[in-house]
Amino acid sequence: MAQDVEELVAQYRDLLVQRSMESARPSVANKLFDRNHAIHKILRESDEGRRAISGLMDDDVDAVRLAAAVHTLQWDPVAAERVLEDIETGPGLVAFDAKWTLREYRDGNLNLDW
């Protein structure tokens, strides 16, 4: 099982990095996002998978930190909100995404179960 989680979290991260580089090509970025979301749904089912996602909140790539924090809201909202608040103070699209994610989450409108 550990090997599976390691492989899945590597794919999870890789897809997020790829997606961040494909922002100018929405159709490609959206496919990468969908694949990442499918892996997230598998990883969140185990404690090991959740820990692996949460660990990515310290990643060097802001897009990875953002997605990991968004997904971690489901099981560790205090830590995830801190990361999103930190990202929100930075530049660029990830800051904008963090701001709106926090707003939707705090308003009770964030759905990660699609």
CNS distance restraints for C-alpha pairs under 8 A (distance, minus, plus):
assign (resid   1 and name CA) (resid   5 and name CA) 6.34 0.50 0.50
assign (resid   2 and name CA) (resid   6 and name CA) 6.14 0.50 0.50
assign (resid   2 and name CA) (resid  48 and name CA) 7.69 0.50 0.50
assign (resid   3 and name CA) (resid   7 and name CA) 6.13 0.50 0.50
assign (resid   4 and name CA) (resid   8 and name CA) 6.04 0.50 0.50
assign (resid   5 and name CA) (resid   9 and name CA) 5.94 0.50 0.50
assign (resid   5 and name CA) (resid  43 and name CA) 6.98 0.50 0.50
assign (resid   5 and name CA) (resid  48 and name CA) 7.18 0.50 0.50
assign (resid   5 and name CA) (resid  49 and name CA) 5.96 0.50 0.50
assign (resid   5 and name CA) (resid  52 and name CA) 7.72 0.50 0.50
assign (resid   6 and name CA) (resid  10 and name CA) 6.13 0.50 0.50
assign (resid   6 and name CA) (resid  52 and name CA) 7.98 0.50 0.50
assign (resid   7 and name CA) (resid  11 and name CA) 6.28 0.50 0.50
assign (resid   8 and name CA) (resid  12 and name CA) 6.00 0.50 0.50
assign (resid   8 and name CA) (resid  39 and name CA) 6.65 0.50 0.50
assign (resid   8 and name CA) (resid  43 and name CA) 7.39 0.50 0.50
assign (resid   9 and name CA) (resid  13 and name CA) 6.11 0.50 0.50
assign (resid   9 and name CA) (resid  39 and name CA) 7.94 0.50 0.50
assign (resid   9 and name CA) (resid  43 and name CA) 7.67 0.50 0.50
assign (resid   9 and name CA) (resid  49 and name CA) 7.66 0.50 0.50
assign (resid   9 and name CA) (resid  52 and name CA) 6.59 0.50 0.50
assign (resid   9 and name CA) (resid  53 and name CA) 6.98 0.50 0.50
assign (resid  10 and name CA) (resid  14 and name CA) 6.05 0.50 0.50
assign (resid  11 and name CA) (resid  15 and name CA) 5.99 0.50 0.50
assign (resid  11 and name CA) (resid  36 and name CA) 7.78 0.50 0.50
assign (resid  11 and name CA) (resid  39 and name CA) 7.94 0.50 0.50
assign (resid  12 and name CA) (resid  16 and name CA) 6.51 0.50 0.50
assign (resid  12 and name CA) (resid  36 and name CA) 5.37 0.50 0.50
assign (resid  12 and name CA) (resid  39 and name CA) 6.26 0.50 0.50
assign (resid  12 and name CA) (resid  40 and name CA) 7.15 0.50 0.50
assign (resid  13 and name CA) (resid  17 and name CA) 6.32 0.50 0.50
assign (resid  13 and name CA) (resid  56 and name CA) 7.97 0.50 0.50
assign (resid  13 and name CA) (resid  64 and name CA) 6.30 0.50 0.50
assign (resid  14 and name CA) (resid  18 and name CA) 6.12 0.50 0.50
assign (resid  15 and name CA) (resid  19 and name CA) 5.98 0.50 0.50
assign (resid  15 and name CA) (resid  32 and name CA) 5.80 0.50 0.50
assign (resid  15 and name CA) (resid  33 and name CA) 7.27 0.50 0.50
assign (resid  15 and name CA) (resid  35 and name CA) 7.46 0.50 0.50
assign (resid  15 and name CA) (resid  36 and name CA) 5.98 0.50 0.50
assign (resid  16 and name CA) (resid  20 and name CA) 6.17 0.50 0.50
assign (resid  16 and name CA) (resid  32 and name CA) 7.33 0.50 0.50
assign (resid  16 and name CA) (resid  33 and name CA) 7.19 0.50 0.50
assign (resid  16 and name CA) (resid  36 and name CA) 6.97 0.50 0.50
assign (resid  16 and name CA) (resid  63 and name CA) 6.49 0.50 0.50
assign (resid  16 and name CA) (resid  64 and name CA) 5.76 0.50 0.50
assign (resid  16 and name CA) (resid  67 and name CA) 7.74 0.50 0.50
assign (resid  17 and name CA) (resid  21 and name CA) 6.56 0.50 0.50
assign (resid  17 and name CA) (resid  61 and name CA) 7.43 0.50 0.50
assign (resid  17 and name CA) (resid  63 and name CA) 6.91 0.50 0.50
assign (resid  17 and name CA) (resid  64 and name CA) 6.76 0.50 0.50
assign (resid  18 and name CA) (resid  22 and name CA) 6.39 0.50 0.50
assign (resid  18 and name CA) (resid  29 and name CA) 7.89 0.50 0.50
assign (resid  18 and name CA) (resid  32 and name CA) 7.41 0.50 0.50
assign (resid  19 and name CA) (resid  23 and name CA) 6.52 0.50 0.50
assign (resid  19 and name CA) (resid  28 and name CA) 7.68 0.50 0.50
assign (resid  19 and name CA) (resid  29 and name CA) 4.90 0.50 0.50
assign (resid  19 and name CA) (resid  30 and name CA) 7.83 0.50 0.50
assign (resid  19 and name CA) (resid  32 and name CA) 5.80 0.50 0.50
assign (resid  19 and name CA) (resid  33 and name CA) 6.77 0.50 0.50
assign (resid  20 and name CA) (resid  29 and name CA) 7.62 0.50 0.50
assign (resid  20 and name CA) (resid  63 and name CA) 6.35 0.50 0.50
assign (resid  22 and name CA) (resid  26 and name CA) 7.12 0.50 0.50
assign (resid  22 and name CA) (resid  28 and name CA) 6.62 0.50 0.50
assign (resid  22 and name CA) (resid  29 and name CA) 5.39 0.50 0.50
assign (resid  23 and name CA) (resid  29 and name CA) 6.02 0.50 0.50
assign (resid  25 and name CA) (resid  29 and name CA) 6.16 0.50 0.50
assign (resid  26 and name CA) (resid  30 and name CA) 5.81 0.50 0.50
assign (resid  27 and name CA) (resid  31 and name CA) 6.43 0.50 0.50
assign (resid  28 and name CA) (resid  32 and name CA) 6.37 0.50 0.50
assign (resid  29 and name CA) (resid  33 and name CA) 6.12 0.50 0.50
assign (resid  30 and name CA) (resid  34 and name CA) 6.16 0.50 0.50
assign (resid  31 and name CA) (resid  35 and name CA) 6.28 0.50 0.50
assign (resid  32 and name CA) (resid  36 and name CA) 6.15 0.50 0.50
assign (resid  33 and name CA) (resid  37 and name CA) 6.10 0.50 0.50
assign (resid  34 and name CA) (resid  38 and name CA) 6.28 0.50 0.50
assign (resid  35 and name CA) (resid  39 and name CA) 6.46 0.50 0.50
assign (resid  36 and name CA) (resid  40 and name CA) 6.16 0.50 0.50
assign (resid  37 and name CA) (resid  41 and name CA) 6.30 0.50 0.50
assign (resid  38 and name CA) (resid  42 and name CA) 6.68 0.50 0.50
assign (resid  39 and name CA) (resid  43 and name CA) 6.19 0.50 0.50
assign (resid  40 and name CA) (resid  44 and name CA) 5.98 0.50 0.50
assign (resid  40 and name CA) (resid  53 and name CA) 7.97 0.50 0.50
assign (resid  40 and name CA) (resid  71 and name CA) 7.50 0.50 0.50
assign (resid  41 and name CA) (resid  45 and name CA) 6.90 0.50 0.50
assign (resid  41 and name CA) (resid 113 and name CA) 7.93 0.50 0.50
assign (resid  42 and name CA) (resid  49 and name CA) 7.85 0.50 0.50
assign (resid  43 and name CA) (resid  48 and name CA) 7.75 0.50 0.50
assign (resid  43 and name CA) (resid  49 and name CA) 4.22 0.50 0.50
assign (resid  43 and name CA) (resid  50 and name CA) 6.12 0.50 0.50
assign (resid  43 and name CA) (resid  53 and name CA) 7.60 0.50 0.50
assign (resid  44 and name CA) (resid  49 and name CA) 5.51 0.50 0.50
assign (resid  44 and name CA) (resid  50 and name CA) 4.96 0.50 0.50
assign (resid  44 and name CA) (resid  53 and name CA) 7.99 0.50 0.50
assign (resid  45 and name CA) (resid  49 and name CA) 6.87 0.50 0.50
assign (resid  45 and name CA) (resid  50 and name CA) 7.37 0.50 0.50
assign (resid  46 and name CA) (resid  50 and name CA) 6.19 0.50 0.50
assign (resid  47 and name CA) (resid  51 and name CA) 6.11 0.50 0.50
assign (resid  48 and name CA) (resid  52 and name CA) 6.16 0.50 0.50
assign (resid  49 and name CA) (resid  53 and name CA) 6.30 0.50 0.50
assign (resid  50 and name CA) (resid  54 and name CA) 6.09 0.50 0.50
assign (resid  50 and name CA) (resid  72 and name CA) 7.39 0.50 0.50
assign (resid  50 and name CA) (resid  75 and name CA) 7.89 0.50 0.50
assign (resid  51 and name CA) (resid  55 and name CA) 6.00 0.50 0.50
assign (resid  52 and name CA) (resid  56 and name CA) 6.73 0.50 0.50
assign (resid  53 and name CA) (resid  57 and name CA) 7.37 0.50 0.50
assign (resid  53 and name CA) (resid  68 and name CA) 5.52 0.50 0.50
assign (resid  53 and name CA) (resid  71 and name CA) 7.51 0.50 0.50
assign (resid  53 and name CA) (resid  72 and name CA) 6.99 0.50 0.50
assign (resid  54 and name CA) (resid  68 and name CA) 5.99 0.50 0.50
assign (resid  54 and name CA) (resid  69 and name CA) 6.90 0.50 0.50
assign (resid  54 and name CA) (resid  72 and name CA) 5.78 0.50 0.50
assign (resid  55 and name CA) (resid  59 and name CA) 7.74 0.50 0.50
assign (resid  55 and name CA) (resid  68 and name CA) 7.92 0.50 0.50
assign (resid  56 and name CA) (resid  64 and name CA) 6.68 0.50 0.50
assign (resid  56 and name CA) (resid  65 and name CA) 5.89 0.50 0.50
assign (resid  56 and name CA) (resid  68 and name CA) 5.73 0.50 0.50
assign (resid  57 and name CA) (resid  64 and name CA) 7.19 0.50 0.50
assign (resid  57 and name CA) (resid  65 and name CA) 4.33 0.50 0.50
assign (resid  57 and name CA) (resid  66 and name CA) 7.16 0.50 0.50
assign (resid  57 and name CA) (resid  68 and name CA) 5.38 0.50 0.50
assign (resid  57 and name CA) (resid  69 and name CA) 5.70 0.50 0.50
assign (resid  57 and name CA) (resid  80 and name CA) 7.73 0.50 0.50
assign (resid  57 and name CA) (resid  83 and name CA) 6.87 0.50 0.50
assign (resid  58 and name CA) (resid  65 and name CA) 6.27 0.50 0.50
assign (resid  59 and name CA) (resid  64 and name CA) 6.40 0.50 0.50
assign (resid  59 and name CA) (resid  65 and name CA) 5.62 0.50 0.50
assign (resid  60 and name CA) (resid  64 and name CA) 7.85 0.50 0.50
assign (resid  60 and name CA) (resid  65 and name CA) 7.59 0.50 0.50
assign (resid  61 and name CA) (resid  65 and name CA) 6.38 0.50 0.50
assign (resid  62 and name CA) (resid  66 and name CA) 5.94 0.50 0.50
assign (resid  62 and name CA) (resid  87 and name CA) 7.30 0.50 0.50
assign (resid  62 and name CA) (resid  94 and name CA) 6.86 0.50 0.50
assign (resid  63 and name CA) (resid  67 and name CA) 6.32 0.50 0.50
assign (resid  63 and name CA) (resid  94 and name CA) 6.33 0.50 0.50
assign (resid  64 and name CA) (resid  68 and name CA) 6.04 0.50 0.50
assign (resid  65 and name CA) (resid  69 and name CA) 5.98 0.50 0.50
assign (resid  65 and name CA) (resid  83 and name CA) 7.57 0.50 0.50
assign (resid  66 and name CA) (resid  70 and name CA) 6.15 0.50 0.50
assign (resid  66 and name CA) (resid  83 and name CA) 7.67 0.50 0.50
assign (resid  66 and name CA) (resid  84 and name CA) 6.57 0.50 0.50
assign (resid  66 and name CA) (resid  87 and name CA) 7.21 0.50 0.50
assign (resid  66 and name CA) (resid  94 and name CA) 6.93 0.50 0.50
assign (resid  66 and name CA) (resid  98 and name CA) 6.72 0.50 0.50
assign (resid  67 and name CA) (resid  71 and name CA) 6.15 0.50 0.50
assign (resid  68 and name CA) (resid  72 and name CA) 5.95 0.50 0.50
assign (resid  69 and name CA) (resid  73 and name CA) 6.28 0.50 0.50
assign (resid  69 and name CA) (resid  79 and name CA) 7.94 0.50 0.50
assign (resid  69 and name CA) (resid  80 and name CA) 4.61 0.50 0.50
assign (resid  69 and name CA) (resid  81 and name CA) 7.24 0.50 0.50
assign (resid  69 and name CA) (resid  83 and name CA) 6.32 0.50 0.50
assign (resid  69 and name CA) (resid  84 and name CA) 6.39 0.50 0.50
assign (resid  70 and name CA) (resid  74 and name CA) 7.97 0.50 0.50
assign (resid  70 and name CA) (resid  80 and name CA) 6.76 0.50 0.50
assign (resid  70 and name CA) (resid  84 and name CA) 7.64 0.50 0.50
assign (resid  70 and name CA) (resid 101 and name CA) 7.34 0.50 0.50
assign (resid  71 and name CA) (resid 112 and name CA) 7.53 0.50 0.50
assign (resid  72 and name CA) (resid  76 and name CA) 5.62 0.50 0.50
assign (resid  72 and name CA) (resid  77 and name CA) 6.56 0.50 0.50
assign (resid  72 and name CA) (resid  80 and name CA) 5.69 0.50 0.50
assign (resid  73 and name CA) (resid  77 and name CA) 4.18 0.50 0.50
assign (resid  73 and name CA) (resid  78 and name CA) 7.67 0.50 0.50
assign (resid  73 and name CA) (resid  79 and name CA) 7.95 0.50 0.50
assign (resid  73 and name CA) (resid  80 and name CA) 5.35 0.50 0.50
assign (resid  73 and name CA) (resid  81 and name CA) 7.11 0.50 0.50
assign (resid  76 and name CA) (resid  80 and name CA) 6.20 0.50 0.50
assign (resid  77 and name CA) (resid  81 and name CA) 5.80 0.50 0.50
assign (resid  78 and name CA) (resid  82 and name CA) 6.43 0.50 0.50
assign (resid  79 and name CA) (resid  83 and name CA) 6.51 0.50 0.50
assign (resid  80 and name CA) (resid  84 and name CA) 6.21 0.50 0.50
assign (resid  81 and name CA) (resid  85 and name CA) 5.95 0.50 0.50
assign (resid  81 and name CA) (resid 102 and name CA) 7.19 0.50 0.50
assign (resid  82 and name CA) (resid  86 and name CA) 6.21 0.50 0.50
assign (resid  83 and name CA) (resid  87 and name CA) 6.20 0.50 0.50
assign (resid  84 and name CA) (resid  88 and name CA) 5.95 0.50 0.50
assign (resid  84 and name CA) (resid  98 and name CA) 5.33 0.50 0.50
assign (resid  84 and name CA) (resid  99 and name CA) 7.41 0.50 0.50
assign (resid  84 and name CA) (resid 102 and name CA) 7.03 0.50 0.50
assign (resid  85 and name CA) (resid  89 and name CA) 6.68 0.50 0.50
assign (resid  85 and name CA) (resid  98 and name CA) 7.13 0.50 0.50
assign (resid  85 and name CA) (resid  99 and name CA) 7.43 0.50 0.50
assign (resid  85 and name CA) (resid 102 and name CA) 7.87 0.50 0.50
assign (resid  86 and name CA) (resid  90 and name CA) 7.22 0.50 0.50
assign (resid  87 and name CA) (resid  94 and name CA) 6.98 0.50 0.50
assign (resid  87 and name CA) (resid  95 and name CA) 5.37 0.50 0.50
assign (resid  87 and name CA) (resid  98 and name CA) 6.32 0.50 0.50
assign (resid  88 and name CA) (resid  94 and name CA) 7.35 0.50 0.50
assign (resid  88 and name CA) (resid  95 and name CA) 4.08 0.50 0.50
assign (resid  88 and name CA) (resid  96 and name CA) 6.53 0.50 0.50
assign (resid  88 and name CA) (resid  97 and name CA) 7.74 0.50 0.50
assign (resid  88 and name CA) (resid  98 and name CA) 5.20 0.50 0.50
assign (resid  88 and name CA) (resid  99 and name CA) 5.39 0.50 0.50
assign (resid  89 and name CA) (resid  95 and name CA) 6.39 0.50 0.50
assign (resid  90 and name CA) (resid  94 and name CA) 7.99 0.50 0.50
assign (resid  90 and name CA) (resid  95 and name CA) 5.56 0.50 0.50
assign (resid  91 and name CA) (resid  95 and name CA) 5.76 0.50 0.50
assign (resid  92 and name CA) (resid  96 and name CA) 6.72 0.50 0.50
assign (resid  93 and name CA) (resid  97 and name CA) 6.08 0.50 0.50
assign (resid  94 and name CA) (resid  98 and name CA) 6.02 0.50 0.50
assign (resid  95 and name CA) (resid  99 and name CA) 6.17 0.50 0.50
assign (resid  96 and name CA) (resid 100 and name CA) 6.37 0.50 0.50
assign (resid  97 and name CA) (resid 101 and name CA) 5.91 0.50 0.50
assign (resid  98 and name CA) (resid 102 and name CA) 6.10 0.50 0.50
assign (resid  99 and name CA) (resid 103 and name CA) 6.31 0.50 0.50
assign (resid 100 and name CA) (resid 104 and name CA) 6.07 0.50 0.50
assign (resid 101 and name CA) (resid 105 and name CA) 5.97 0.50 0.50
assign (resid 101 and name CA) (resid 110 and name CA) 7.34 0.50 0.50
assign (resid 102 and name CA) (resid 106 and name CA) 5.96 0.50 0.50
assign (resid 103 and name CA) (resid 107 and name CA) 6.07 0.50 0.50
assign (resid 104 and name CA) (resid 108 and name CA) 6.18 0.50 0.50
assign (resid 104 and name CA) (resid 109 and name CA) 4.97 0.50 0.50
assign (resid 104 and name CA) (resid 110 and name CA) 5.30 0.50 0.50
assign (resid 105 and name CA) (resid 109 and name CA) 5.72 0.50 0.50
assign (resid 105 and name CA) (resid 110 and name CA) 4.85 0.50 0.50
